[in-house]
Amino acid sequence: PTRIAVRYESSMVPSEHYSQQFIRALQANLDRDRHLGYTSVGPHRDDLEFYINDKPFVSTASRGEVRSLLLALKKYELDRKQTIAGTAPLLLLDDVFSELDHVRQQKLARGFYDGQTIITSVTTPRNISYRIDLTDFQLH
């Protein structure tokens, strides 16, 4: 089986006083950050490193595997948002089928997410019925 691991690379040294350390770093960089127009310290500056079977994901994963990982992370994010907000967010996926093999295309189209989903694609996945023909609807 394939094992996926993640390592969080922080610019700040982890400690039980992280909040105070973070506030001090923000204060120390305030003038510089105002000049730059953005905050130069904090979690938004940190990085996640992914590994597949103990090897760096970035150098060993195929484009389809990278896309699958991103979709899995997106699914986790949607589930968390739904748990917190109590309502399912809208999922918009743009051109997701192009780098997925047939099996992954099927899985994505048939049950990736239970909430409202909009998928755009320039490629047509095989054997997936997802189109609605408006001529099937008649107004009376």
A tleap script that builds the chain and sets N, CA, C and O, in Angstrom:
source leaprc.protein.ff14SB
mol = sequence {
  NPRO THR ARG ILE ALA VAL ARG TYR GLU SER
  SER MET VAL PRO SER GLU HIE TYR SER GLN
  GLN PHE ILE ARG ALA LEU GLN ALA ASN LEU
  ASP ARG ASP ARG HIE LEU GLY TYR THR SER
  VAL GLY PRO HIE ARG ASP ASP LEU GLU PHE
  TYR ILE ASN ASP LYS PRO PHE VAL SER THR
  ALA SER ARG GLY GLU VAL ARG SER LEU LEU
  LEU ALA LEU LYS LYS TYR GLU LEU ASP ARG
  LYS GLN THR ILE ALA GLY THR ALA PRO LEU
  LEU LEU LEU ASP ASP VAL PHE SER GLU LEU
  ASP HIE VAL ARG GLN GLN LYS LEU ALA ARG
  GLY PHE TYR ASP GLY GLN THR ILE ILE THR
  SER VAL THR THR PRO ARG ASN ILE SER TYR
  ARG ILE ASP LEU THR ASP PHE GLN LEU CHIE
}
set mol.1.N position { 0.824 -1.209 0.000 }
set mol.1.CA position { 0.000 0.000 0.000 }
set mol.1.C position { 0.864 1.268 0.000 }
set mol.1.O position { 1.971 1.291 0.537 }
set mol.2.N position { 0.333 2.289 -0.603 }
set mol.2.CA position { 1.013 3.576 -0.669 }
set mol.2.C position { 0.822 4.327 0.648 }
set mol.2.O position { -0.288 4.428 1.170 }
set mol.3.N position { 1.930 4.852 1.171 }
set mol.3.CA position { 1.871 5.645 2.403 }
set mol.3.C position { 2.154 7.096 2.078 }
set mol.3.O position { 3.141 7.417 1.416 }
set mol.4.N position { 1.278 7.970 2.552 }
set mol.4.CA position { 1.455 9.404 2.378 }
set mol.4.C position { 1.752 10.002 3.751 }
set mol.4.O position { 1.059 9.712 4.727 }
set mol.5.N position { 2.770 10.825 3.817 }
set mol.5.CA position { 3.124 11.505 5.068 }
set mol.5.C position { 3.295 12.989 4.776 }
set mol.5.O position { 3.558 13.386 3.641 }
set mol.6.N position { 3.144 13.790 5.803 }
set mol.6.CA position { 3.300 15.234 5.655 }
set mol.6.C position { 4.157 15.758 6.799 }
set mol.6.O position { 4.062 15.294 7.935 }
set mol.7.N position { 4.993 16.734 6.470 }
set mol.7.CA position { 5.827 17.387 7.484 }
set mol.7.C position { 5.588 18.896 7.389 }
set mol.7.O position { 5.647 19.486 6.310 }
set mol.8.N position { 5.322 19.488 8.521 }
set mol.8.CA position { 5.080 20.924 8.600 }
set mol.8.C position { 6.399 21.623 8.890 }
set mol.8.O position { 7.032 21.370 9.915 }
set mol.9.N position { 6.811 22.502 7.986 }
set mol.9.CA position { 8.044 23.265 8.135 }
set mol.9.C position { 7.680 24.688 8.541 }
set mol.9.O position { 7.157 25.461 7.739 }
set mol.10.N position { 7.965 25.022 9.800 }
set mol.10.CA position { 7.628 26.335 10.318 }
set mol.10.C position { 8.869 27.213 10.414 }
set mol.10.O position { 9.967 26.740 10.706 }
set mol.11.N position { 8.670 28.484 10.164 }
set mol.11.CA position { 9.762 29.435 10.334 }
set mol.11.C position { 9.961 29.776 11.809 }
set mol.11.O position { 10.974 30.365 12.186 }
set mol.12.N position { 9.000 29.404 12.628 }
set mol.12.CA position { 9.076 29.671 14.066 }
set mol.12.C position { 9.429 28.370 14.782 }
set mol.12.O position { 9.027 27.287 14.355 }
set mol.13.N position { 10.173 28.484 15.855 }
set mol.13.CA position { 10.555 27.312 16.634 }
set mol.13.C position { 9.358 26.879 17.475 }
set mol.13.O position { 8.834 27.676 18.253 }
set mol.14.N position { 8.917 25.624 17.332 }
set mol.14.CA position { 7.766 25.180 18.130 }
set mol.14.C position { 8.079 25.247 19.623 }
set mol.14.O position { 9.151 24.842 20.071 }
set mol.15.N position { 7.119 25.766 20.374 }
set mol.15.CA position { 7.270 25.818 21.826 }
set mol.15.C position { 5.890 25.945 22.444 }
set mol.15.O position { 4.904 26.191 21.750 }
set mol.16.N position { 5.834 25.776 23.753 }
set mol.16.CA position { 4.544 25.917 24.416 }
set mol.16.C position { 4.140 27.382 24.522 }
set mol.16.O position { 3.003 27.694 24.877 }
set mol.17.N position { 5.072 28.278 24.215 }
set mol.17.CA position { 4.794 29.720 24.245 }
set mol.17.C position { 4.717 30.278 22.824 }
set mol.17.O position { 5.157 31.399 22.568 }
set mol.18.N position { 4.167 29.506 21.916 }
set mol.18.CA position { 4.122 29.887 20.503 }
set mol.18.C position { 3.426 31.231 20.308 }
set mol.18.O position { 3.912 32.076 19.556 }
set mol.19.N position { 2.296 31.435 20.975 }
set mol.19.CA position { 1.533 32.675 20.792 }
set mol.19.C position { 2.369 33.893 21.135 }
set mol.19.O position { 2.386 34.872 20.389 }
set mol.20.N position { 3.066 33.834 22.270 }
set mol.20.CA position { 3.893 34.972 22.671 }
set mol.20.C position { 5.060 35.160 21.706 }
set mol.20.O position { 5.409 36.290 21.366 }
set mol.21.N position { 5.656 34.068 21.270 }
set mol.21.CA position { 6.758 34.130 20.308 }
set mol.21.C position { 6.271 34.743 18.993 }
set mol.21.O position { 6.974 35.549 18.383 }
set mol.22.N position { 5.084 34.366 18.567 }
set mol.22.CA position { 4.511 34.871 17.325 }
set mol.22.C position { 4.239 36.372 17.434 }
set mol.22.O position { 4.549 37.129 16.514 }
set mol.23.N position { 3.669 36.797 18.545 }
set mol.23.CA position { 3.387 38.226 18.754 }
set mol.23.C position { 4.683 39.031 18.756 }
set mol.23.O position { 4.738 40.113 18.171 }
set mol.24.N position { 5.723 38.517 19.406 }
set mol.24.CA position { 7.019 39.223 19.416 }
set mol.24.C position { 7.592 39.332 17.996 }
set mol.24.O position { 8.134 40.372 17.620 }
set mol.25.N position { 7.470 38.270 17.223 }
set mol.25.CA position { 7.977 38.297 15.844 }
set mol.25.C position { 7.195 39.304 15.006 }
set mol.25.O position { 7.785 40.018 14.195 }
set mol.26.N position { 5.880 39.372 15.190 }
set mol.26.CA position { 5.065 40.357 14.462 }
set mol.26.C position { 5.480 41.774 14.838 }
set mol.26.O position { 5.626 42.634 13.970 }
set mol.27.N position { 5.668 42.013 16.127 }
set mol.27.CA position { 6.076 43.343 16.587 }
set mol.27.C position { 7.462 43.713 16.068 }
set mol.27.O position { 7.686 44.855 15.666 }
set mol.28.N position { 8.385 42.771 16.071 }
set mol.28.CA position { 9.750 43.033 15.615 }
set mol.28.C position { 9.796 43.366 14.125 }
set mol.28.O position { 10.683 44.094 13.680 }
set mol.29.N position { 8.850 42.840 13.357 }
set mol.29.CA position { 8.842 43.044 11.907 }
set mol.29.C position { 7.811 44.061 11.439 }
set mol.29.O position { 7.598 44.211 10.235 }
set mol.30.N position { 7.172 44.756 12.361 }
set mol.30.CA position { 6.059 45.638 12.009 }
set mol.30.C position { 6.441 46.703 10.989 }
set mol.30.O position { 5.760 46.853 9.975 }
set mol.31.N position { 7.510 47.439 11.237 }
set mol.31.CA position { 7.912 48.509 10.313 }
set mol.31.C position { 8.268 47.946 8.939 }
set mol.31.O position { 7.854 48.482 7.911 }
set mol.32.N position { 9.026 46.879 8.935 }
set mol.32.CA position { 9.410 46.226 7.673 }
set mol.32.C position { 8.168 45.744 6.918 }
set mol.32.O position { 8.058 45.934 5.707 }
set mol.33.N position { 7.236 45.121 7.642 }
set mol.33.CA position { 6.029 44.591 7.008 }
set mol.33.C position { 5.146 45.704 6.437 }
set mol.33.O position { 4.549 45.553 5.371 }
set mol.34.N position { 5.075 46.808 7.155 }
set mol.34.CA position { 4.306 47.949 6.622 }
set mol.34.C position { 4.932 48.449 5.324 }
set mol.34.O position { 4.228 48.771 4.367 }
set mol.35.N position { 6.245 48.507 5.303 }
set mol.35.CA position { 6.948 48.946 4.099 }
set mol.35.C position { 6.724 47.961 2.943 }
set mol.35.O position { 6.494 48.373 1.806 }
set mol.36.N position { 6.792 46.665 3.242 }
set mol.36.CA position { 6.600 45.641 2.216 }
set mol.36.C position { 5.146 45.513 1.767 }
set mol.36.O position { 4.871 45.179 0.615 }
set mol.37.N position { 4.218 45.783 2.688 }
set mol.37.CA position { 2.799 45.657 2.358 }
set mol.37.C position { 2.245 44.275 2.636 }
set mol.37.O position { 1.141 43.953 2.198 }
set mol.38.N position { 2.988 43.457 3.352 }
set mol.38.CA position { 2.504 42.130 3.734 }
set mol.38.C position { 3.212 41.680 5.008 }
set mol.38.O position { 4.262 42.206 5.378 }
set mol.39.N position { 2.611 40.693 5.668 }
set mol.39.CA position { 3.169 40.154 6.905 }
set mol.39.C position { 4.210 39.104 6.560 }
set mol.39.O position { 3.920 38.148 5.841 }
set mol.40.N position { 5.420 39.278 7.069 }
set mol.40.CA position { 6.534 38.406 6.686 }
set mol.40.C position { 6.745 37.210 7.606 }
set mol.40.O position { 7.580 36.352 7.319 }
set mol.41.N position { 6.008 37.141 8.698 }
set mol.41.CA position { 6.120 35.990 9.598 }
set mol.41.C position { 4.721 35.433 9.872 }
set mol.41.O position { 3.725 36.155 9.833 }
set mol.42.N position { 4.679 34.144 10.148 }
set mol.42.CA position { 3.411 33.510 10.496 }
set mol.42.C position { 3.180 32.248 9.709 }
set mol.42.O position { 3.976 31.897 8.838 }
set mol.43.N position { 2.099 31.565 10.007 }
set mol.43.CA position { 1.831 30.272 9.372 }
set mol.43.C position { 1.656 30.342 7.856 }
set mol.43.O position { 1.903 29.356 7.162 }
set mol.44.N position { 1.235 31.489 7.339 }
set mol.44.CA position { 1.082 31.628 5.891 }
set mol.44.C position { 2.436 31.602 5.176 }
set mol.44.O position { 2.482 31.424 3.959 }
set mol.45.N position { 3.529 31.777 5.909 }
set mol.45.CA position { 4.870 31.727 5.336 }
set mol.45.C position { 5.506 30.342 5.490 }
set mol.45.O position { 6.589 30.083 4.966 }
set mol.46.N position { 4.819 29.460 6.215 }
set mol.46.CA position { 5.334 28.119 6.462 }
set mol.46.C position { 5.062 27.216 5.261 }
set mol.46.O position { 4.422 27.632 4.295 }
set mol.47.N position { 5.545 25.997 5.327 }
set mol.47.CA position { 5.421 25.097 4.194 }
set mol.47.C position { 5.043 23.694 4.666 }
set mol.47.O position { 5.379 23.285 5.777 }
set mol.48.N position { 4.348 22.976 3.811 }
set mol.48.CA position { 4.043 21.568 4.030 }
set mol.48.C position { 4.851 20.757 3.032 }
set mol.48.O position { 4.862 21.068 1.841 }
set mol.49.N position { 5.523 19.726 3.506 }
set mol.49.CA position { 6.264 18.821 2.628 }
set mol.49.C position { 5.567 17.462 2.676 }
set mol.49.O position { 5.356 16.901 3.751 }
set mol.50.N position { 5.218 16.945 1.517 }
set mol.50.CA position { 4.533 15.663 1.427 }
set mol.50.C position { 5.500 14.585 0.966 }
set mol.50.O position { 6.414 14.838 0.180 }
set mol.51.N position { 5.279 13.380 1.471 }
set mol.51.CA position { 6.116 12.226 1.137 }
set mol.51.C position { 5.227 11.070 0.721 }
set mol.51.O position { 4.167 10.839 1.303 }
set mol.52.N position { 5.674 10.349 -0.293 }
set mol.52.CA position { 4.994 9.142 -0.733 }
set mol.52.C position { 5.981 7.990 -0.541 }
set mol.52.O position { 7.045 7.962 -1.159 }
set mol.53.N position { 5.617 7.053 0.314 }
set mol.53.CA position { 6.504 5.941 0.675 }
set mol.53.C position { 7.896 6.435 1.070 }
set mol.53.O position { 8.908 5.912 0.602 }
set mol.54.N position { 7.932 7.438 1.928 }
set mol.54.CA position { 9.154 8.027 2.494 }
set mol.54.C position { 10.020 8.779 1.487 }
set mol.54.O position { 11.160 9.119 1.801 }
set mol.55.N position { 9.514 9.043 0.300 }
set mol.55.CA position { 10.257 9.811 -0.698 }
set mol.55.C position { 9.532 11.137 -0.933 }
set mol.55.O position { 8.303 11.185 -0.871 }
set mol.56.N position { 10.273 12.206 -1.201 }
set mol.56.CA position { 9.625 13.505 -1.422 }
set mol.56.C position { 8.592 13.435 -2.547 }
set mol.56.O position { 8.891 13.008 -3.663 }
set mol.57.N position { 7.396 13.855 -2.232 }
set mol.57.CA position { 6.284 13.800 -3.183 }
set mol.57.C position { 6.589 14.612 -4.426 }
set mol.57.O position { 6.279 14.196 -5.542 }
set mol.58.N position { 7.201 15.782 -4.229 }
set mol.58.CA position { 7.440 16.701 -5.325 }
set mol.58.C position { 8.329 16.103 -6.417 }
set mol.58.O position { 8.205 16.471 -7.585 }
set mol.59.N position { 9.221 15.187 -6.047 }
set mol.59.CA position { 10.136 14.638 -7.046 }
set mol.59.C position { 9.780 13.213 -7.474 }
set mol.59.O position { 10.371 12.710 -8.429 }
set mol.60.N position { 8.846 12.552 -6.810 }
set mol.60.CA position { 8.543 11.158 -7.161 }
set mol.60.C position { 7.120 10.920 -7.625 }
set mol.60.O position { 6.861 9.916 -8.290 }
set mol.61.N position { 6.192 11.800 -7.302 }
set mol.61.CA position { 4.787 11.574 -7.639 }
set mol.61.C position { 4.502 11.980 -9.083 }
set mol.61.O position { 5.099 12.918 -9.611 }
set mol.62.N position { 3.581 11.255 -9.704 }
set mol.62.CA position { 3.120 11.630 -11.043 }
set mol.62.C position { 2.173 12.827 -10.919 }
set mol.62.O position { 1.742 13.177 -9.821 }
set mol.63.N position { 1.862 13.437 -12.040 }
set mol.63.CA position { 0.926 14.567 -12.016 }
set mol.63.C position { -0.442 14.127 -11.511 }
set mol.63.O position { -1.113 14.878 -10.803 }
set mol.64.N position { -0.858 12.918 -11.869 }
set mol.64.CA position { -2.127 12.382 -11.387 }
set mol.64.C position { -2.120 12.156 -9.885 }
set mol.64.O position { -3.123 12.396 -9.214 }
set mol.65.N position { -0.979 11.691 -9.349 }
set mol.65.CA position { -0.865 11.495 -7.905 }
set mol.65.C position { -0.889 12.837 -7.171 }
set mol.65.O position { -1.501 12.964 -6.111 }
set mol.66.N position { -0.220 13.827 -7.743 }
set mol.66.CA position { -0.245 15.163 -7.143 }
set mol.66.C position { -1.667 15.696 -7.142 }
set mol.66.O position { -2.131 16.220 -6.129 }
set mol.67.N position { -2.368 15.568 -8.269 }
set mol.67.CA position { -3.757 16.034 -8.363 }
set mol.67.C position { -4.640 15.279 -7.377 }
set mol.67.O position { -5.519 15.874 -6.754 }
set mol.68.N position { -4.417 13.977 -7.229 }
set mol.68.CA position { -5.209 13.177 -6.287 }
set mol.68.C position { -4.975 13.625 -4.850 }
set mol.68.O position { -5.913 13.694 -4.055 }
set mol.69.N position { -3.729 13.927 -4.520 }
set mol.69.CA position { -3.425 14.413 -3.175 }
set mol.69.C position { -4.119 15.745 -2.919 }
set mol.69.O position { -4.704 15.950 -1.856 }
set mol.70.N position { -4.056 16.638 -3.881 }
set mol.70.CA position { -4.715 17.935 -3.722 }
set mol.70.C position { -6.219 17.774 -3.553 }
set mol.70.O position { -6.833 18.480 -2.754 }
set mol.71.N position { -6.815 16.852 -4.297 }
set mol.71.CA position { -8.247 16.602 -4.160 }
set mol.71.C position { -8.581 16.005 -2.795 }
set mol.71.O position { -9.608 16.342 -2.205 }
set mol.72.N position { -7.724 15.127 -2.294 }
set mol.72.CA position { -7.940 14.549 -0.957 }
set mol.72.C position { -7.867 15.641 0.110 }
set mol.72.O position { -8.666 15.644 1.047 }
set mol.73.N position { -6.925 16.560 -0.024 }
set mol.73.CA position { -6.825 17.676 0.911 }
set mol.73.C position { -8.047 18.584 0.803 }
set mol.73.O position { -8.552 19.076 1.813 }
set mol.74.N position { -8.513 18.803 -0.407 }
set mol.74.CA position { -9.714 19.620 -0.613 }
set mol.74.C position { -10.926 18.952 0.025 }
set mol.74.O position { -11.760 19.628 0.627 }
set mol.75.N position { -11.031 17.628 -0.102 }
set mol.75.CA position { -12.140 16.881 0.517 }
set mol.75.C position { -12.092 17.035 2.030 }
set mol.75.O position { -13.125 17.252 2.664 }
set mol.76.N position { -10.919 16.925 2.606 }
set mol.76.CA position { -10.765 17.103 4.053 }
set mol.76.C position { -11.192 18.518 4.462 }
set mol.76.O position { -11.896 18.698 5.455 }
set mol.77.N position { -10.761 19.511 3.690 }
set mol.77.CA position { -11.119 20.895 3.987 }
set mol.77.C position { -12.636 21.092 3.939 }
set mol.77.O position { -13.207 21.742 4.814 }
set mol.78.N position { -13.281 20.534 2.926 }
set mol.78.CA position { -14.739 20.644 2.800 }
set mol.78.C position { -15.445 19.994 3.984 }
set mol.78.O position { -16.391 20.554 4.537 }
set mol.79.N position { -14.980 18.814 4.367 }
set mol.79.CA position { -15.586 18.110 5.503 }
set mol.79.C position { -15.442 18.927 6.781 }
set mol.79.O position { -16.387 19.020 7.565 }
set mol.80.N position { -14.269 19.520 7.001 }
set mol.80.CA position { -14.044 20.338 8.199 }
set mol.80.C position { -14.937 21.577 8.192 }
set mol.80.O position { -15.534 21.927 9.210 }
set mol.81.N position { -15.022 22.238 7.037 }
set mol.81.CA position { -15.866 23.431 6.945 }
set mol.81.C position { -17.332 23.084 7.194 }
set mol.81.O position { -18.055 23.838 7.845 }
set mol.82.N position { -17.762 21.936 6.671 }
set mol.82.CA position { -19.141 21.519 6.888 }
set mol.82.C position { -19.389 21.226 8.369 }
set mol.82.O position { -20.439 21.587 8.899 }
set mol.83.N position { -18.447 20.585 9.032 }
set mol.83.CA position { -18.576 20.290 10.456 }
set mol.83.C position { -18.655 21.583 11.267 }
set mol.83.O position { -19.474 21.698 12.178 }
set mol.84.N position { -17.816 22.538 10.938 }
set mol.84.CA position { -17.758 23.794 11.696 }
set mol.84.C position { -18.974 24.680 11.398 }
set mol.84.O position { -19.595 25.215 12.316 }
set mol.85.N position { -19.308 24.831 10.112 }
set mol.85.CA position { -20.385 25.745 9.724 }
set mol.85.C position { -21.769 25.106 9.804 }
set mol.85.O position { -22.774 25.808 9.911 }
set mol.86.N position { -21.821 23.784 9.751 }
set mol.86.CA position { -23.114 23.109 9.793 }
set mol.86.C position { -23.822 23.060 8.455 }
set mol.86.O position { -24.958 22.593 8.373 }
set mol.87.N position { -23.173 23.534 7.412 }
set mol.87.CA position { -23.743 23.489 6.072 }
set mol.87.C position { -22.638 23.163 5.078 }
set mol.87.O position { -21.483 23.540 5.275 }
set mol.88.N position { -22.993 22.475 4.029 }
set mol.88.CA position { -21.998 22.044 3.041 }
set mol.88.C position { -21.607 23.202 2.133 }
set mol.88.O position { -22.479 23.845 1.547 }
set mol.89.N position { -20.310 23.480 2.005 }
set mol.89.CA position { -19.878 24.538 1.083 }
set mol.89.C position { -19.999 24.077 -0.376 }
set mol.89.O position { -20.047 22.881 -0.663 }
set mol.90.N position { -20.045 25.031 -1.265 }
set mol.90.CA position { -20.048 24.761 -2.695 }
set mol.90.C position { -18.637 24.372 -3.122 }
set mol.90.O position { -17.667 25.019 -2.728 }
set mol.91.N position { -18.522 23.317 -3.925 }
set mol.91.CA position { -17.230 22.883 -4.447 }
set mol.91.C position { -17.169 23.211 -5.928 }
set mol.91.O position { -18.028 22.782 -6.699 }
set mol.92.N position { -16.163 23.965 -6.326 }
set mol.92.CA position { -15.942 24.305 -7.724 }
set mol.92.C position { -14.595 23.733 -8.134 }
set mol.92.O position { -13.562 24.103 -7.575 }
set mol.93.N position { -14.605 22.835 -9.104 }
set mol.93.CA position { -13.374 22.219 -9.601 }
set mol.93.C position { -13.219 22.569 -11.078 }
set mol.93.O position { -14.123 22.331 -11.878 }
set mol.94.N position { -12.091 23.122 -11.424 }
set mol.94.CA position { -11.838 23.557 -12.792 }
set mol.94.C position { -10.810 22.649 -13.452 }
set mol.94.O position { -9.668 22.558 -13.002 }
set mol.95.N position { -11.222 21.987 -14.512 }
set mol.95.CA position { -10.359 21.141 -15.336 }
set mol.95.C position { -9.602 20.097 -14.521 }
set mol.95.O position { -8.379 19.995 -14.618 }
set mol.96.N position { -10.325 19.328 -13.724 }
set mol.96.CA position { -9.683 18.342 -12.849 }
set mol.96.C position { -9.473 16.989 -13.512 }
set mol.96.O position { -8.659 16.203 -13.027 }
set mol.97.N position { -10.166 16.689 -14.590 }
set mol.97.CA position { -10.070 15.358 -15.181 }
set mol.97.C position { -8.819 15.149 -16.034 }
set mol.97.O position { -8.403 14.010 -16.246 }
set mol.98.N position { -8.220 16.222 -16.520 }
set mol.98.CA position { -7.153 16.096 -17.513 }
set mol.98.C position { -5.937 15.312 -17.024 }
set mol.98.O position { -5.285 14.650 -17.830 }
set mol.99.N position { -5.616 15.364 -15.753 }
set mol.99.CA position { -4.419 14.687 -15.263 }
set mol.99.C position { -4.730 13.443 -14.432 }
set mol.99.O position { -3.857 12.901 -13.756 }
set mol.100.N position { -5.985 13.000 -14.492 }
set mol.100.CA position { -6.379 11.816 -13.736 }
set mol.100.C position { -6.588 10.636 -14.668 }
set mol.100.O position { -7.099 10.794 -15.777 }
set mol.101.N position { -6.193 9.459 -14.216 }
set mol.101.CA position { -6.466 8.271 -15.007 }
set mol.101.C position { -7.955 7.933 -14.908 }
set mol.101.O position { -8.688 8.552 -14.137 }
set mol.102.N position { -8.393 6.951 -15.691 }
set mol.102.CA position { -9.803 6.591 -15.785 }
set mol.102.C position { -10.403 6.243 -14.421 }
set mol.102.O position { -11.510 6.679 -14.105 }
set mol.103.N position { -9.689 5.470 -13.617 }
set mol.103.CA position { -10.193 5.055 -12.299 }
set mol.103.C position { -10.394 6.269 -11.402 }
set mol.103.O position { -11.420 6.376 -10.730 }
set mol.104.N position { -9.433 7.179 -11.382 }
set mol.104.CA position { -9.558 8.375 -10.541 }
set mol.104.C position { -10.656 9.306 -11.058 }
set mol.104.O position { -11.343 9.953 -10.267 }
set mol.105.N position { -10.822 9.377 -12.374 }
set mol.105.CA position { -11.918 10.174 -12.934 }
set mol.105.C position { -13.263 9.638 -12.450 }
set mol.105.O position { -14.137 10.409 -12.053 }
set mol.106.N position { -13.425 8.319 -12.485 }
set mol.106.CA position { -14.670 7.687 -12.033 }
set mol.106.C position { -14.933 7.993 -10.561 }
set mol.106.O position { -16.050 8.352 -10.188 }
set mol.107.N position { -13.911 7.850 -9.732 }
set mol.107.CA position { -14.071 8.092 -8.298 }
set mol.107.C position { -14.447 9.545 -8.027 }
set mol.107.O position { -15.280 9.826 -7.165 }
set mol.108.N position { -13.841 10.454 -8.755 }
set mol.108.CA position { -14.139 11.861 -8.574 }
set mol.108.C position { -15.587 12.162 -8.969 }
set mol.108.O position { -16.295 12.869 -8.253 }
set mol.109.N position { -16.014 11.632 -10.089 }
set mol.109.CA position { -17.349 11.918 -10.597 }
set mol.109.C position { -18.452 11.229 -9.804 }
set mol.109.O position { -19.586 11.707 -9.793 }
set mol.110.N position { -18.146 10.124 -9.144 }
set mol.110.CA position { -19.185 9.337 -8.479 }
set mol.110.C position { -19.050 9.296 -6.969 }
set mol.110.O position { -19.040 8.209 -6.392 }
set mol.111.N position { -18.949 10.395 -6.334 }
set mol.111.CA position { -19.008 10.326 -4.894 }
set mol.111.C position { -17.881 11.001 -4.162 }
set mol.111.O position { -17.668 10.735 -2.979 }
set mol.112.N position { -17.168 11.850 -4.820 }
set mol.112.CA position { -16.100 12.574 -4.156 }
set mol.112.C position { -16.662 13.463 -3.056 }
set mol.112.O position { -16.084 13.568 -1.975 }
set mol.113.N position { -17.796 14.103 -3.339 }
set mol.113.CA position { -18.345 15.091 -2.417 }
set mol.113.C position { -19.851 15.050 -2.483 }
set mol.113.O position { -20.432 14.978 -3.566 }
set mol.114.N position { -20.490 15.095 -1.314 }
set mol.114.CA position { -21.943 15.000 -1.253 }
set mol.114.C position { -22.650 16.342 -1.429 }
set mol.114.O position { -23.852 16.373 -1.693 }
set mol.115.N position { -21.927 17.441 -1.289 }
set mol.115.CA position { -22.531 18.763 -1.411 }
set mol.115.C position { -22.642 19.193 -2.863 }
set mol.115.O position { -22.320 18.435 -3.777 }
set mol.116.N position { -23.102 20.415 -3.060 }
set mol.116.CA position { -23.251 20.951 -4.403 }
set mol.116.C position { -21.877 21.094 -5.050 }
set mol.116.O position { -20.961 21.676 -4.469 }
set mol.117.N position { -21.747 20.557 -6.257 }
set mol.117.CA position { -20.460 20.527 -6.947 }
set mol.117.C position { -20.616 21.020 -8.374 }
set mol.117.O position { -21.562 20.651 -9.070 }
set mol.118.N position { -19.691 21.851 -8.800 }
set mol.118.CA position { -19.613 22.300 -10.184 }
set mol.118.C position { -18.238 21.899 -10.695 }
set mol.118.O position { -17.216 22.285 -10.128 }
set mol.119.N position { -18.223 21.116 -11.777 }
set mol.119.CA position { -16.964 20.661 -12.357 }
set mol.119.C position { -16.914 21.123 -13.807 }
set mol.119.O position { -17.829 20.857 -14.586 }
set mol.120.N position { -15.845 21.812 -14.158 }
set mol.120.CA position { -15.625 22.164 -15.549 }
set mol.120.C position { -14.468 21.320 -16.068 }
set mol.120.O position { -13.564 20.960 -15.315 }
set mol.121.N position { -14.504 21.011 -17.350 }
set mol.121.CA position { -13.433 20.193 -17.910 }
set mol.121.C position { -13.354 20.381 -19.409 }
set mol.121.O position { -14.374 20.534 -20.082 }
set mol.122.N position { -12.138 20.369 -19.930 }
set mol.122.CA position { -11.952 20.421 -21.377 }
set mol.122.C position { -11.850 19.016 -21.957 }
set mol.122.O position { -11.901 18.834 -23.173 }
set mol.123.N position { -11.707 18.021 -21.079 }
set mol.123.CA position { -11.674 16.635 -21.523 }
set mol.123.C position { -12.954 15.941 -21.074 }
set mol.123.O position { -13.529 16.292 -20.044 }
set mol.124.N position { -13.392 14.969 -21.841 }
set mol.124.CA position { -14.591 14.222 -21.504 }
set mol.124.C position { -14.189 12.875 -20.934 }
set mol.124.O position { -13.655 12.033 -21.655 }
set mol.125.N position { -14.440 12.658 -19.642 }
set mol.125.CA position { -14.125 11.356 -19.053 }
set mol.125.C position { -14.962 10.253 -19.687 }
set mol.125.O position { -16.128 10.461 -20.023 }
set mol.126.N position { -14.360 9.083 -19.846 }
set mol.126.CA position { -15.068 7.958 -20.442 }
set mol.126.C position { -16.077 7.370 -19.463 }
set mol.126.O position { -15.824 7.299 -18.260 }
set mol.127.N position { -17.215 6.953 -19.991 }
set mol.127.CA position { -18.243 6.220 -19.241 }
set mol.127.C position { -18.744 6.954 -18.004 }
set mol.127.O position { -19.110 6.316 -17.017 }
set mol.128.N position { -18.765 8.256 -18.041 }
set mol.128.CA position { -19.307 9.008 -16.914 }
set mol.128.C position { -20.459 9.851 -17.440 }
set mol.128.O position { -20.277 10.707 -18.307 }
set mol.129.N position { -21.630 9.601 -16.910 }
set mol.129.CA position { -22.802 10.357 -17.301 }
set mol.129.C position { -22.948 11.527 -16.343 }
set mol.129.O position { -23.286 11.347 -15.173 }
set mol.130.N position { -22.694 12.711 -16.843 }
set mol.130.CA position { -22.747 13.877 -15.979 }
set mol.130.C position { -23.417 15.061 -16.654 }
set mol.130.O position { -23.563 16.124 -16.049 }
set mol.131.N position { -23.822 14.885 -17.898 }
set mol.131.CA position { -24.420 15.988 -18.622 }
set mol.131.C position { -25.942 15.941 -18.526 }
set mol.131.O position { -26.541 14.868 -18.470 }
set mol.132.N position { -26.544 17.101 -18.509 }
set mol.132.CA position { -27.997 17.214 -18.536 }
set mol.132.C position { -28.357 17.889 -19.842 }
set mol.132.O position { -27.884 18.987 -20.136 }
set mol.133.N position { -29.179 17.242 -20.611 }
set mol.133.CA position { -29.630 17.809 -21.877 }
set mol.133.C position { -30.883 18.621 -21.598 }
set mol.133.O position { -31.910 18.073 -21.200 }
set mol.134.N position { -30.798 19.917 -21.804 }
set mol.134.CA position { -31.928 20.786 -21.479 }
set mol.134.C position { -33.143 20.512 -22.350 }
set mol.134.O position { -34.247 20.927 -21.998 }
set mol.135.N position { -32.975 19.827 -23.476 }
set mol.135.CA position { -34.141 19.496 -24.304 }
set mol.135.C position { -34.994 18.418 -23.641 }
set mol.135.O position { -36.123 18.182 -24.071 }
set mol.136.N position { -34.482 17.763 -22.613 }
set mol.136.CA position { -35.264 16.764 -21.883 }
set mol.136.C position { -36.330 17.426 -20.995 }
set mol.136.O position { -37.287 16.774 -20.576 }
set mol.137.N position { -36.156 18.716 -20.716 }
set mol.137.CA position { -37.091 19.431 -19.870 }
set mol.137.C position { -38.042 20.237 -20.746 }
set mol.137.O position { -37.613 21.002 -21.610 }
set mol.138.N position { -39.324 20.057 -20.512 }
set mol.138.CA position { -40.322 20.782 -21.296 }
set mol.138.C position { -41.114 21.664 -20.371 }
set mol.138.O position { -41.539 21.235 -19.299 }
set mol.139.N position { -41.312 22.883 -20.780 }
set mol.139.CA position { -42.132 23.815 -20.018 }
set mol.139.C position { -43.578 23.710 -20.487 }
set mol.139.O position { -43.838 23.642 -21.688 }
set mol.140.N position { -44.503 23.697 -19.564 }
set mol.140.CA position { -45.924 23.610 -19.909 }
set mol.140.C position { -46.631 24.880 -19.530 }
set mol.140.O position { -47.838 25.001 -19.741 }
savepdb mol mol.pdb
quit
